[in-house]
Amino acid sequence: MTESKTRLGVSAFAIIAFVFAFGSNGVRYIVGLPAFFVLAGVLAVAGIVIFVRVKPARFRWYRLPSPVYWFLTLAALSIFWSAYRLETIAGVVAQLATTALAVVLAFVLSWHELLRTLASAMRWLLGVSYLFELWVALFWREPLMTWWMEQPEGKTHKILFWSRDLLFSGGPIQGIVGSSVLFGFLALIALILFGIQLRAGLVRPASGWFWVALAALTLLLTRSATIWVALLAVLVVLAFALWGRRIGQEHRMPVYWTAGALVAVALAAVLFARDFVFGLLGKSGDLTGRAETWQKVWGLVEQHPWFGWGWVSYWPTWVEPFKGLDTKAGIAVMSAHNAWLDVWLQLGIVGVLVFAPIVFLTLQRTWFRAVDQPRRGPGPALPFATSALWPLLVLTALIVQSITESRILIESGWLLLIILAVKTRFDFELPAQDTEPTKRPWREVPIPRDTRGRAPK
């Protein structure tokens, strides 16, 4: 009983942590910045307390991926050459706290618990977001700003609204997170997790199809072109993973050659036919002003190319060189809208060289987790498990998003990246189809027989 209560408590904490990380914008809108920082600190401390009490038997410091140490060390050292030292200290503390929480979740949760709690958090966020948008549409009946933000004079730009009251107008809706791009990405992660759970039989069909449909509807209503591109990438990677499973480990070279050629074609299309490609999605070739932001950031990169200006994650727009660097509709831009460019800006080319191994070594491990056939001892190979696919698909979505957003460096993006990096580094066991805890209809569950007090036959 004690063990089952402990697992229940760990799972509940994980769901709260994921809801907080993925819904961080919504939490800030609800409670304000000071209270948000307090809650973040409480969550980090609670994670450490749980880690100490659970005492994961497999935890060893050397089992953490080396590139994670390199990146955090470089970020901490950048305090000495930072152009905004106090902000860098705050940014490093936030990065360390998020990393610590990710390590806790990676070691105290099994792979199945990780999938289940992450999917549960997505259900909570989707459900609350639709209730919020429905309340705005039925009762408030006009765009809504958060309570702590002052109403600007004249016409309020749409970027300032928590909800734009567009649920019954076909979107784009912003959900509880107050951003159609973030809400769309949340829906994409949810669609991956819900689809995996449904296909693996981990949820009942009626419930599974409902949540898959709701996540798909959210993708339609957020109307984000970059999310559609990420969805396409996820589907392509899924196809390659299934191909790799079918042909076996010894015959995968055609998979790799085809994937390399497809990546080259995609890069060429983005570089030389960007206007045409995004025109098909109804978007401009400058990616809603991102190209202009990238150009301005590049000007700063050229001034400190090797070690950057100092780590900070979110841009502190009240200090140089971020003050007045870029604005959209009169609102200061708080990131480079490209994770790789943001790392280059803050930690230089050295930072990019230590960040890239975190991403691509994790991608390599999640790929082989998805396509290698599980075995138990010297016996024959076991059937593939559907649940082995989700880390690869989620990481693919994160990588594609990193091209137009910097979320992989902060909050939910960094949390998920480090969880996958750490988990795939020490937990090598591949799930098999017969080990997945399928959700069976009650009619198929055998009735236990009480044989106490009966003489053996």
C-alpha positions as a LaTeX table, in Angstrom:
\begin{tabular}{lrrr}
\hline
Residue & $x$ (\AA) & $y$ (\AA) & $z$ (\AA) \\
\hline
Met1 & 0.00 & 0.00 & 0.00 \\
Thr2 & 2.81 & 2.41 & 0.86 \\
Glu3 & 4.51 & 1.77 & $-2.50$ \\
Ser4 & 1.27 & 2.32 & $-4.42$ \\
Lys5 & 0.62 & 5.58 & $-2.53$ \\
Thr6 & 4.17 & 6.70 & $-3.37$ \\
Arg7 & 3.69 & 6.00 & $-7.08$ \\
Leu8 & 0.35 & 7.83 & $-7.02$ \\
Gly9 & 1.99 & 10.83 & $-5.38$ \\
Val10 & 4.87 & 10.82 & $-7.87$ \\
Ser11 & 2.45 & 10.64 & $-10.80$ \\
Ala12 & 0.34 & 13.47 & $-9.38$ \\
Phe13 & 3.44 & 15.62 & $-8.95$ \\
Ala14 & 4.55 & 14.85 & $-12.52$ \\
Ile15 & 1.15 & 15.91 & $-13.93$ \\
Ile16 & 1.30 & 19.17 & $-11.94$ \\
Ala17 & 4.85 & 19.82 & $-13.15$ \\
Phe18 & 3.93 & 19.23 & $-16.79$ \\
Val19 & 0.79 & 21.38 & $-16.54$ \\
Phe20 & 2.86 & 24.16 & $-14.96$ \\
Ala21 & 5.65 & 23.95 & $-17.57$ \\
Phe22 & 3.47 & 23.67 & $-20.68$ \\
Gly23 & 0.90 & 26.10 & $-19.35$ \\
Ser24 & 3.43 & 28.57 & $-17.95$ \\
Asn25 & 2.04 & 31.47 & $-20.00$ \\
Gly26 & $-1.42$ & 30.79 & $-18.62$ \\
Val27 & $-0.10$ & 30.56 & $-15.06$ \\
Arg28 & 1.57 & 33.95 & $-15.47$ \\
Tyr29 & $-1.65$ & 35.43 & $-16.85$ \\
Ile30 & $-3.63$ & 34.08 & $-13.89$ \\
Val31 & $-1.35$ & 34.83 & $-10.91$ \\
Gly32 & 1.11 & 37.45 & $-12.21$ \\
Leu33 & 4.90 & 37.31 & $-12.47$ \\
Pro34 & 5.90 & 37.49 & $-8.76$ \\
Ala35 & 3.56 & 34.64 & $-7.79$ \\
Phe36 & 4.70 & 32.65 & $-10.83$ \\
Phe37 & 8.33 & 32.79 & $-9.66$ \\
Val38 & 7.29 & 31.67 & $-6.18$ \\
Leu39 & 5.31 & 28.74 & $-7.57$ \\
Ala40 & 8.22 & 27.75 & $-9.82$ \\
Gly41 & 10.54 & 27.72 & $-6.81$ \\
Val42 & 8.10 & 25.64 & $-4.78$ \\
Leu43 & 7.80 & 23.15 & $-7.64$ \\
Ala44 & 11.59 & 22.81 & $-7.93$ \\
Val45 & 11.98 & 22.28 & $-4.17$ \\
Ala46 & 9.13 & 19.75 & $-4.13$ \\
Gly47 & 10.82 & 17.84 & $-6.94$ \\
Ile48 & 14.07 & 17.61 & $-4.98$ \\
Val49 & 12.20 & 16.45 & $-1.86$ \\
Ile50 & 10.45 & 13.71 & $-3.85$ \\
Phe51 & 13.76 & 12.67 & $-5.38$ \\
Val52 & 15.37 & 12.35 & $-1.95$ \\
Arg53 & 12.44 & 10.36 & $-0.56$ \\
Val54 & 12.09 & 8.02 & $-3.53$ \\
Lys55 & 15.87 & 7.52 & $-3.86$ \\
Pro56 & 15.99 & 6.13 & $-7.42$ \\
Ala57 & 18.30 & 3.12 & $-7.32$ \\
Arg58 & 19.65 & 3.74 & $-10.82$ \\
Phe59 & 20.66 & 7.36 & $-10.27$ \\
Arg60 & 24.33 & 8.16 & $-10.75$ \\
Trp61 & 25.70 & 11.57 & $-11.67$ \\
Tyr62 & 27.83 & 10.06 & $-14.41$ \\
Arg63 & 24.70 & 8.73 & $-16.11$ \\
Leu64 & 23.64 & 12.24 & $-17.09$ \\
Pro65 & 24.61 & 13.15 & $-20.67$ \\
Ser66 & 27.94 & 14.98 & $-20.78$ \\
Pro67 & 26.71 & 17.70 & $-23.21$ \\
Val68 & 24.15 & 18.78 & $-20.60$ \\
Tyr69 & 27.01 & 19.42 & $-18.15$ \\
Trp70 & 28.94 & 21.28 & $-20.83$ \\
Phe71 & 26.02 & 23.54 & $-21.69$ \\
Leu72 & 25.14 & 24.40 & $-18.09$ \\
Thr73 & 28.79 & 25.03 & $-17.24$ \\
Leu74 & 29.19 & 27.38 & $-20.19$ \\
Ala75 & 25.99 & 29.21 & $-19.25$ \\
Ala76 & 27.22 & 29.64 & $-15.66$ \\
Leu77 & 30.67 & 30.81 & $-16.80$ \\
Ser78 & 29.06 & 33.39 & $-19.06$ \\
Ile79 & 28.19 & 35.35 & $-15.92$ \\
Phe80 & 31.81 & 36.59 & $-15.96$ \\
Trp81 & 31.63 & 38.14 & $-19.44$ \\
Ser82 & 27.91 & 38.92 & $-19.57$ \\
Ala83 & 26.79 & 42.37 & $-20.65$ \\
Tyr84 & 23.85 & 42.03 & $-18.21$ \\
Arg85 & 25.25 & 40.15 & $-15.22$ \\
Leu86 & 22.25 & 40.17 & $-12.86$ \\
Glu87 & 19.93 & 38.96 & $-15.61$ \\
Thr88 & 22.41 & 36.21 & $-16.52$ \\
Ile89 & 22.49 & 35.01 & $-12.90$ \\
Ala90 & 18.68 & 34.82 & $-12.91$ \\
Gly91 & 18.70 & 33.01 & $-16.25$ \\
Val92 & 21.27 & 30.46 & $-15.07$ \\
Val93 & 19.31 & 29.79 & $-11.87$ \\
Ala94 & 16.14 & 29.20 & $-13.91$ \\
Gln95 & 18.01 & 26.88 & $-16.27$ \\
Leu96 & 19.49 & 24.87 & $-13.40$ \\
Ala97 & 16.11 & 24.59 & $-11.67$ \\
Thr98 & 14.39 & 23.38 & $-14.84$ \\
Thr99 & 17.21 & 20.89 & $-15.46$ \\
Ala100 & 16.97 & 19.58 & $-11.88$ \\
Leu101 & 13.21 & 19.07 & $-12.28$ \\
Ala102 & 13.78 & 17.23 & $-15.57$ \\
Val103 & 16.36 & 14.93 & $-13.98$ \\
Val104 & 13.97 & 14.17 & $-11.11$ \\
Leu105 & 11.13 & 13.25 & $-13.49$ \\
Ala106 & 13.44 & 11.19 & $-15.70$ \\
Phe107 & 14.63 & 9.04 & $-12.79$ \\
Val108 & 11.48 & 8.69 & $-10.68$ \\
Leu109 & 9.10 & 7.90 & $-13.58$ \\
Ser110 & 9.13 & 4.77 & $-15.71$ \\
Trp111 & 8.69 & 5.18 & $-19.48$ \\
His112 & 5.03 & 4.22 & $-19.21$ \\
Glu113 & 4.44 & 6.63 & $-16.31$ \\
Leu114 & 6.14 & 9.37 & $-18.28$ \\
Leu115 & 3.81 & 8.81 & $-21.25$ \\
Arg116 & 0.73 & 8.58 & $-19.04$ \\
Thr117 & 1.44 & 11.67 & $-16.91$ \\
Leu118 & 2.47 & 13.79 & $-19.87$ \\
Ala119 & $-0.68$ & 12.80 & $-21.76$ \\
Ser120 & $-2.80$ & 13.51 & $-18.67$ \\
Ala121 & $-1.27$ & 16.99 & $-18.43$ \\
Met122 & $-2.14$ & 17.60 & $-22.08$ \\
Arg123 & $-5.75$ & 16.58 & $-21.41$ \\
Trp124 & $-5.96$ & 19.01 & $-18.51$ \\
Leu125 & $-4.51$ & 21.85 & $-20.57$ \\
Leu126 & $-6.73$ & 21.19 & $-23.59$ \\
Gly127 & $-9.83$ & 20.83 & $-21.45$ \\
Val128 & $-9.20$ & 23.96 & $-19.39$ \\
Ser129 & $-8.32$ & 25.91 & $-22.55$ \\
Tyr130 & $-11.62$ & 25.07 & $-24.22$ \\
Leu131 & $-13.58$ & 25.88 & $-21.06$ \\
Phe132 & $-11.74$ & 29.21 & $-20.92$ \\
Glu133 & $-12.41$ & 30.02 & $-24.59$ \\
Leu134 & $-16.05$ & 28.96 & $-24.18$ \\
Trp135 & $-16.46$ & 31.22 & $-21.14$ \\
Val136 & $-15.01$ & 34.16 & $-23.06$ \\
Ala137 & $-17.28$ & 33.47 & $-26.06$ \\
Leu138 & $-20.49$ & 33.01 & $-24.05$ \\
Phe139 & $-20.12$ & 35.44 & $-21.15$ \\
Trp140 & $-17.34$ & 37.98 & $-21.80$ \\
Arg141 & $-18.13$ & 38.29 & $-25.53$ \\
Glu142 & $-15.11$ & 40.38 & $-26.47$ \\
Pro143 & $-11.30$ & 40.05 & $-26.46$ \\
Leu144 & $-9.92$ & 39.62 & $-22.95$ \\
Met145 & $-6.71$ & 40.97 & $-21.43$ \\
Thr146 & $-5.13$ & 39.65 & $-18.27$ \\
Trp147 & $-6.03$ & 41.42 & $-15.03$ \\
Trp148 & $-2.55$ & 42.79 & $-14.26$ \\
Met149 & $-1.88$ & 44.36 & $-17.67$ \\
Glu150 & $-2.75$ & 48.01 & $-18.20$ \\
Gln151 & $-5.08$ & 48.81 & $-21.07$ \\
Pro152 & $-3.10$ & 50.83 & $-23.65$ \\
Glu153 & $-4.51$ & 53.98 & $-25.17$ \\
Gly154 & $-6.16$ & 53.69 & $-28.55$ \\
Lys155 & $-6.58$ & 50.39 & $-30.36$ \\
Thr156 & $-5.20$ & 47.37 & $-28.51$ \\
His157 & $-3.06$ & 45.09 & $-30.66$ \\
Lys158 & $-4.15$ & 41.46 & $-30.84$ \\
Ile159 & $-0.84$ & 40.23 & $-29.40$ \\
Leu160 & $-1.80$ & 41.69 & $-26.00$ \\
Phe161 & $-5.03$ & 39.73 & $-25.65$ \\
Trp162 & $-5.22$ & 36.63 & $-23.47$ \\
Ser163 & $-8.17$ & 35.48 & $-25.58$ \\
Arg164 & $-9.35$ & 37.10 & $-28.81$ \\
Asp165 & $-12.88$ & 35.64 & $-28.56$ \\
Leu166 & $-12.61$ & 33.75 & $-31.84$ \\
Leu167 & $-13.82$ & 30.29 & $-30.78$ \\
Phe168 & $-17.06$ & 30.55 & $-32.78$ \\
Ser169 & $-15.36$ & 32.46 & $-35.61$ \\
Gly170 & $-13.01$ & 29.68 & $-36.64$ \\
Gly171 & $-9.96$ & 30.92 & $-34.77$ \\
Pro172 & $-7.15$ & 31.41 & $-34.32$ \\
Ile173 & $-7.83$ & 30.51 & $-30.70$ \\
Gln174 & $-5.16$ & 30.93 & $-28.04$ \\
Gly175 & $-6.32$ & 28.75 & $-25.18$ \\
Ile176 & $-5.29$ & 29.26 & $-21.59$ \\
Val177 & $-1.69$ & 29.89 & $-22.73$ \\
Gly178 & $-2.70$ & 33.07 & $-24.57$ \\
Ser179 & $-0.86$ & 32.26 & $-27.81$ \\
Ser180 & $-2.10$ & 30.43 & $-30.89$ \\
Val181 & 1.44 & 29.24 & $-31.68$ \\
Leu182 & 2.01 & 27.79 & $-28.19$ \\
Phe183 & $-1.49$ & 26.33 & $-28.06$ \\
Gly184 & $-1.00$ & 24.78 & $-31.49$ \\
Phe185 & 2.28 & 23.18 & $-30.42$ \\
Leu186 & 0.65 & 21.89 & $-27.24$ \\
Ala187 & $-2.04$ & 20.33 & $-29.44$ \\
Leu188 & 0.61 & 18.72 & $-31.65$ \\
Ile189 & 2.33 & 17.10 & $-28.66$ \\
Ala190 & $-1.08$ & 16.02 & $-27.39$ \\
Leu191 & $-2.00$ & 14.50 & $-30.76$ \\
Ile192 & 1.21 & 12.44 & $-30.78$ \\
Leu193 & 0.69 & 11.16 & $-27.23$ \\
Phe194 & $-3.03$ & 10.49 & $-27.62$ \\
Gly195 & $-2.48$ & 8.71 & $-30.92$ \\
Ile196 & 0.21 & 6.49 & $-29.43$ \\
Gln197 & $-1.95$ & 5.64 & $-26.42$ \\
Leu198 & $-4.94$ & 4.83 & $-28.63$ \\
Arg199 & $-2.96$ & 2.67 & $-31.07$ \\
Ala200 & $-1.22$ & 0.80 & $-28.22$ \\
Gly201 & $-4.47$ & 0.11 & $-26.41$ \\
Leu202 & $-3.40$ & 2.09 & $-23.34$ \\
Val203 & $-6.75$ & 3.93 & $-23.21$ \\
Arg204 & $-10.32$ & 2.93 & $-23.97$ \\
Pro205 & $-11.26$ & 3.52 & $-27.64$ \\
Ala206 & $-14.10$ & 5.99 & $-26.98$ \\
Ser207 & $-11.96$ & 8.16 & $-24.70$ \\
Gly208 & $-8.94$ & 7.83 & $-26.97$ \\
Trp209 & $-10.76$ & 8.91 & $-30.13$ \\
Phe210 & $-12.38$ & 11.84 & $-28.31$ \\
Trp211 & $-9.05$ & 13.30 & $-27.23$ \\
Val212 & $-7.41$ & 12.63 & $-30.60$ \\
Ala213 & $-10.29$ & 14.48 & $-32.29$ \\
Leu214 & $-10.04$ & 17.39 & $-29.82$ \\
Ala215 & $-6.27$ & 17.72 & $-30.41$ \\
Ala216 & $-6.81$ & 17.63 & $-34.19$ \\
Leu217 & $-9.56$ & 20.25 & $-33.90$ \\
Thr218 & $-7.18$ & 22.45 & $-31.91$ \\
Leu219 & $-4.61$ & 22.25 & $-34.71$ \\
Leu220 & $-7.28$ & 23.49 & $-37.12$ \\
Leu221 & $-8.48$ & 26.29 & $-34.85$ \\
Thr222 & $-5.01$ & 27.62 & $-33.96$ \\
Arg223 & $-4.18$ & 28.01 & $-37.68$ \\
Ser224 & $-0.40$ & 28.08 & $-37.23$ \\
Ala225 & 1.59 & 27.39 & $-40.40$ \\
Thr226 & 4.74 & 26.43 & $-38.48$ \\
Ile227 & 2.78 & 23.82 & $-36.50$ \\
Trp228 & 1.49 & 22.30 & $-39.73$ \\
Val229 & 5.07 & 22.05 & $-40.96$ \\
Ala230 & 6.03 & 20.36 & $-37.68$ \\
Leu231 & 3.10 & 17.94 & $-38.04$ \\
Leu232 & 4.26 & 17.07 & $-41.55$ \\
Ala233 & 7.78 & 16.42 & $-40.24$ \\
Val234 & 6.40 & 14.18 & $-37.48$ \\
Leu235 & 4.41 & 12.14 & $-40.02$ \\
Val236 & 7.45 & 11.78 & $-42.27$ \\
Val237 & 9.64 & 10.62 & $-39.35$ \\
Leu238 & 6.90 & 8.18 & $-38.32$ \\
Ala239 & 6.89 & 6.75 & $-41.83$ \\
Phe240 & 10.67 & 6.35 & $-41.77$ \\
Ala241 & 10.54 & 4.70 & $-38.33$ \\
Leu242 & 7.94 & 2.18 & $-39.50$ \\
Trp243 & 10.03 & 1.54 & $-42.61$ \\
Gly244 & 13.11 & 1.01 & $-40.44$ \\
Arg245 & 11.21 & $-1.46$ & $-38.28$ \\
Arg246 & 9.99 & $-3.43$ & $-41.30$ \\
Ile247 & 13.30 & $-3.94$ & $-43.08$ \\
Gly248 & 15.40 & $-4.76$ & $-40.01$ \\
Gln249 & 18.66 & $-3.51$ & $-38.56$ \\
Glu250 & 20.94 & $-4.91$ & $-41.29$ \\
His251 & 19.15 & $-3.26$ & $-44.23$ \\
Arg252 & 18.54 & 0.32 & $-43.10$ \\
Met253 & 20.98 & 2.16 & $-45.35$ \\
Pro254 & 18.23 & 3.00 & $-47.91$ \\
Val255 & 16.26 & 4.57 & $-45.04$ \\
Tyr256 & 19.18 & 6.81 & $-44.10$ \\
Trp257 & 20.01 & 7.78 & $-47.69$ \\
Thr258 & 16.38 & 8.63 & $-48.44$ \\
Ala259 & 16.04 & 10.61 & $-45.20$ \\
Gly260 & 19.23 & 12.56 & $-45.98$ \\
Ala261 & 18.01 & 13.40 & $-49.48$ \\
Leu262 & 14.62 & 14.51 & $-48.14$ \\
Val263 & 16.26 & 16.79 & $-45.55$ \\
Ala264 & 18.43 & 18.32 & $-48.31$ \\
Val265 & 15.37 & 18.98 & $-50.48$ \\
Ala266 & 13.51 & 20.54 & $-47.52$ \\
Leu267 & 16.45 & 22.84 & $-46.73$ \\
Ala268 & 16.74 & 23.87 & $-50.37$ \\
Ala269 & 13.01 & 24.65 & $-50.48$ \\
Val270 & 13.21 & 26.80 & $-47.35$ \\
Leu271 & 16.33 & 28.64 & $-48.55$ \\
Phe272 & 15.42 & 29.20 & $-52.20$ \\
Ala273 & 11.63 & 28.90 & $-52.44$ \\
Arg274 & 10.49 & 30.12 & $-49.04$ \\
Asp275 & 7.85 & 32.52 & $-50.39$ \\
Phe276 & 6.27 & 29.76 & $-52.50$ \\
Val277 & 6.35 & 27.13 & $-49.75$ \\
Phe278 & 4.80 & 29.33 & $-47.07$ \\
Gly279 & 2.44 & 30.85 & $-49.61$ \\
Leu280 & 0.86 & 27.41 & $-49.90$ \\
Leu281 & 0.14 & 27.65 & $-46.18$ \\
Gly282 & $-1.26$ & 31.17 & $-46.48$ \\
Lys283 & 1.74 & 32.78 & $-44.78$ \\
Ser284 & 4.35 & 35.29 & $-45.90$ \\
Gly285 & 7.90 & 34.26 & $-46.70$ \\
Asp286 & 9.33 & 36.34 & $-43.85$ \\
Leu287 & 7.56 & 34.03 & $-41.34$ \\
Thr288 & 5.50 & 36.79 & $-39.74$ \\
Gly289 & 8.44 & 39.14 & $-39.32$ \\
Arg290 & 10.88 & 36.53 & $-38.06$ \\
Ala291 & 13.31 & 37.11 & $-40.92$ \\
Glu292 & 13.69 & 40.74 & $-39.85$ \\
Thr293 & 14.30 & 39.65 & $-36.24$ \\
Trp294 & 16.95 & 37.16 & $-37.37$ \\
Gln295 & 18.73 & 39.88 & $-39.34$ \\
Lys296 & 18.90 & 42.16 & $-36.30$ \\
Val297 & 20.09 & 39.32 & $-34.05$ \\
Trp298 & 22.79 & 38.43 & $-36.55$ \\
Gly299 & 24.17 & 41.93 & $-36.22$ \\
Leu300 & 24.72 & 41.28 & $-32.50$ \\
Val301 & 26.13 & 37.80 & $-33.14$ \\
Glu302 & 28.84 & 39.29 & $-35.35$ \\
Gln303 & 30.00 & 41.50 & $-32.46$ \\
His304 & 30.59 & 38.55 & $-30.07$ \\
Pro305 & 30.70 & 35.44 & $-32.27$ \\
Trp306 & 32.66 & 33.02 & $-30.07$ \\
Phe307 & 31.21 & 33.21 & $-26.54$ \\
Gly308 & 28.19 & 35.46 & $-27.03$ \\
Trp309 & 26.74 & 38.19 & $-24.85$ \\
Gly310 & 25.91 & 35.99 & $-21.84$ \\
Trp311 & 23.16 & 33.48 & $-21.09$ \\
Val312 & 19.73 & 34.80 & $-20.18$ \\
Ser313 & 17.06 & 32.63 & $-21.93$ \\
Tyr314 & 14.16 & 35.15 & $-22.20$ \\
Trp315 & 15.48 & 38.48 & $-23.43$ \\
Pro316 & 15.55 & 41.18 & $-20.72$ \\
Thr317 & 14.22 & 43.94 & $-22.96$ \\
Trp318 & 15.04 & 46.64 & $-20.41$ \\
Val319 & 18.83 & 46.30 & $-20.81$ \\
Glu320 & 21.25 & 46.64 & $-23.70$ \\
Pro321 & 21.65 & 45.15 & $-26.25$ \\
Phe322 & 18.03 & 43.91 & $-26.14$ \\
Lys323 & 16.47 & 47.26 & $-25.30$ \\
Gly324 & 14.83 & 48.49 & $-28.48$ \\
Leu325 & 16.44 & 45.70 & $-30.52$ \\
Asp326 & 13.21 & 44.59 & $-32.13$ \\
Thr327 & 9.52 & 45.31 & $-31.70$ \\
Lys328 & 6.39 & 43.92 & $-33.29$ \\
Ala329 & 3.28 & 46.12 & $-33.17$ \\
Gly330 & 4.97 & 48.22 & $-30.48$ \\
Ile331 & 5.69 & 45.17 & $-28.28$ \\
Ala332 & 9.30 & 44.26 & $-27.46$ \\
Val333 & 10.37 & 40.90 & $-28.89$ \\
Met334 & 11.71 & 38.57 & $-26.17$ \\
Ser335 & 13.51 & 35.91 & $-28.20$ \\
Ala336 & 15.25 & 35.38 & $-31.52$ \\
His337 & 12.43 & 33.08 & $-32.71$ \\
Asn338 & 15.12 & 30.54 & $-33.52$ \\
Ala339 & 16.72 & 28.46 & $-30.76$ \\
Trp340 & 20.01 & 27.97 & $-32.59$ \\
Leu341 & 20.41 & 31.66 & $-33.31$ \\
Asp342 & 19.46 & 32.46 & $-29.71$ \\
Val343 & 22.17 & 30.13 & $-28.38$ \\
Trp344 & 24.68 & 31.70 & $-30.78$ \\
Leu345 & 23.67 & 35.17 & $-29.59$ \\
Gln346 & 23.94 & 34.32 & $-25.90$ \\
Leu347 & 26.75 & 31.72 & $-25.77$ \\
Gly348 & 28.46 & 32.12 & $-29.14$ \\
Ile349 & 29.50 & 29.42 & $-31.57$ \\
Val350 & 30.94 & 27.51 & $-28.61$ \\
Gly351 & 27.43 & 27.41 & $-27.15$ \\
Val352 & 26.00 & 26.05 & $-30.40$ \\
Leu353 & 28.69 & 23.34 & $-30.44$ \\
Val354 & 27.72 & 22.15 & $-26.93$ \\
Phe355 & 23.97 & 22.52 & $-27.48$ \\
Ala356 & 23.88 & 20.54 & $-30.73$ \\
Pro357 & 25.10 & 17.26 & $-29.15$ \\
Ile358 & 22.30 & 17.43 & $-26.55$ \\
Val359 & 19.75 & 17.54 & $-29.35$ \\
Phe360 & 21.23 & 15.20 & $-31.93$ \\
Leu361 & 22.59 & 12.51 & $-29.57$ \\
Thr362 & 19.13 & 12.40 & $-27.98$ \\
Leu363 & 17.62 & 12.16 & $-31.46$ \\
Gln364 & 19.92 & 9.25 & $-32.24$ \\
Arg365 & 18.97 & 7.39 & $-29.05$ \\
Thr366 & 15.23 & 7.97 & $-29.54$ \\
Trp367 & 15.54 & 6.75 & $-33.15$ \\
Phe368 & 17.09 & 3.44 & $-32.16$ \\
Arg369 & 14.62 & 3.09 & $-29.30$ \\
Ala370 & 11.83 & 3.42 & $-31.88$ \\
Val371 & 13.19 & 1.09 & $-34.58$ \\
Asp372 & 15.24 & $-1.60$ & $-32.80$ \\
Gln373 & 13.33 & $-4.79$ & $-32.04$ \\
Pro374 & 13.14 & $-5.65$ & $-28.32$ \\
Arg375 & 14.72 & $-8.84$ & $-26.97$ \\
Arg376 & 14.80 & $-10.51$ & $-23.57$ \\
Gly377 & 17.93 & $-12.61$ & $-23.25$ \\
Pro378 & 19.13 & $-14.93$ & $-26.00$ \\
Gly379 & 15.60 & $-15.82$ & $-27.19$ \\
Pro380 & 13.84 & $-14.63$ & $-30.35$ \\
Ala381 & 12.97 & $-10.98$ & $-30.95$ \\
Leu382 & 9.72 & $-9.75$ & $-29.42$ \\
Pro383 & 6.95 & $-7.78$ & $-31.19$ \\
Phe384 & 7.46 & $-4.03$ & $-31.44$ \\
Ala385 & 5.70 & $-1.78$ & $-28.93$ \\
Thr386 & 3.83 & 1.24 & $-30.26$ \\
Ser387 & 4.80 & 3.26 & $-27.18$ \\
Ala388 & 8.48 & 3.11 & $-28.18$ \\
Leu389 & 7.72 & 5.66 & $-30.92$ \\
Trp390 & 6.54 & 8.65 & $-28.91$ \\
Pro391 & 9.94 & 9.99 & $-27.69$ \\
Leu392 & 11.19 & 10.17 & $-31.30$ \\
Leu393 & 8.04 & 11.89 & $-32.56$ \\
Val394 & 7.92 & 14.42 & $-29.71$ \\
Leu395 & 11.61 & 15.26 & $-30.13$ \\
Thr396 & 11.05 & 15.72 & $-33.88$ \\
Ala397 & 8.34 & 18.26 & $-33.11$ \\
Leu398 & 10.67 & 20.07 & $-30.69$ \\
Ile399 & 13.49 & 20.24 & $-33.25$ \\
Val400 & 11.25 & 21.57 & $-36.01$ \\
Gln401 & 9.79 & 24.15 & $-33.64$ \\
Ser402 & 13.32 & 25.26 & $-32.71$ \\
Ile403 & 13.70 & 26.71 & $-36.22$ \\
Thr404 & 11.00 & 29.35 & $-35.69$ \\
Glu405 & 10.76 & 29.51 & $-31.88$ \\
Ser406 & 13.20 & 29.38 & $-28.95$ \\
Arg407 & 10.98 & 27.37 & $-26.60$ \\
Ile408 & 13.29 & 24.37 & $-26.62$ \\
Leu409 & 15.68 & 26.46 & $-24.50$ \\
Ile410 & 13.20 & 27.35 & $-21.76$ \\
Glu411 & 10.39 & 26.00 & $-19.60$ \\
Ser412 & 8.47 & 23.12 & $-21.23$ \\
Gly413 & 10.85 & 22.79 & $-24.19$ \\
Trp414 & 13.99 & 22.49 & $-22.06$ \\
Leu415 & 12.20 & 20.27 & $-19.53$ \\
Leu416 & 11.11 & 17.82 & $-22.21$ \\
Leu417 & 14.47 & 17.87 & $-24.01$ \\
Ile418 & 16.42 & 17.08 & $-20.83$ \\
Ile419 & 13.96 & 14.40 & $-19.73$ \\
Leu420 & 14.42 & 12.60 & $-23.06$ \\
Ala421 & 18.18 & 13.18 & $-23.06$ \\
Val422 & 18.58 & 11.76 & $-19.56$ \\
Lys423 & 16.01 & 8.97 & $-19.84$ \\
Thr424 & 17.40 & 7.57 & $-23.08$ \\
Arg425 & 20.91 & 7.80 & $-21.66$ \\
Phe426 & 20.39 & 5.39 & $-18.72$ \\
Asp427 & 17.13 & 3.48 & $-19.37$ \\
Phe428 & 18.03 & 1.20 & $-22.28$ \\
Glu429 & 15.33 & $-1.44$ & $-22.00$ \\
Leu430 & 13.10 & $-1.47$ & $-25.09$ \\
Pro431 & 9.39 & $-2.01$ & $-24.49$ \\
Ala432 & 7.74 & $-5.00$ & $-26.14$ \\
Gln433 & 4.14 & $-5.31$ & $-27.21$ \\
Asp434 & 3.34 & $-7.87$ & $-24.53$ \\
Thr435 & 4.67 & $-5.62$ & $-21.74$ \\
Glu436 & 2.40 & $-2.65$ & $-22.47$ \\
Pro437 & $-0.31$ & $-2.23$ & $-19.80$ \\
Thr438 & $-3.25$ & $-2.30$ & $-22.21$ \\
Lys439 & $-6.64$ & $-0.97$ & $-21.18$ \\
Arg440 & $-9.02$ & $-3.92$ & $-21.62$ \\
Pro441 & $-12.83$ & $-3.78$ & $-21.53$ \\
Trp442 & $-14.18$ & $-4.96$ & $-18.17$ \\
Arg443 & $-15.78$ & $-8.03$ & $-19.79$ \\
Glu444 & $-12.30$ & $-9.31$ & $-20.70$ \\
Val445 & $-10.83$ & $-8.90$ & $-17.20$ \\
Pro446 & $-10.69$ & $-12.29$ & $-15.45$ \\
Ile447 & $-12.48$ & $-12.58$ & $-12.12$ \\
Pro448 & $-10.03$ & $-13.56$ & $-9.36$ \\
Arg449 & $-11.05$ & $-16.68$ & $-7.46$ \\
Asp450 & $-10.62$ & $-16.85$ & $-3.69$ \\
Thr451 & $-9.01$ & $-20.23$ & $-2.98$ \\
Arg452 & $-8.14$ & $-19.57$ & 0.65 \\
Gly453 & $-9.05$ & $-22.43$ & 2.93 \\
Arg454 & $-9.55$ & $-24.86$ & 0.08 \\
Ala455 & $-7.63$ & $-28.06$ & $-0.15$ \\
Pro456 & $-5.39$ & $-28.31$ & $-3.20$ \\
Lys457 & $-6.61$ & $-30.59$ & $-5.92$ \\
\hline
\end{tabular}
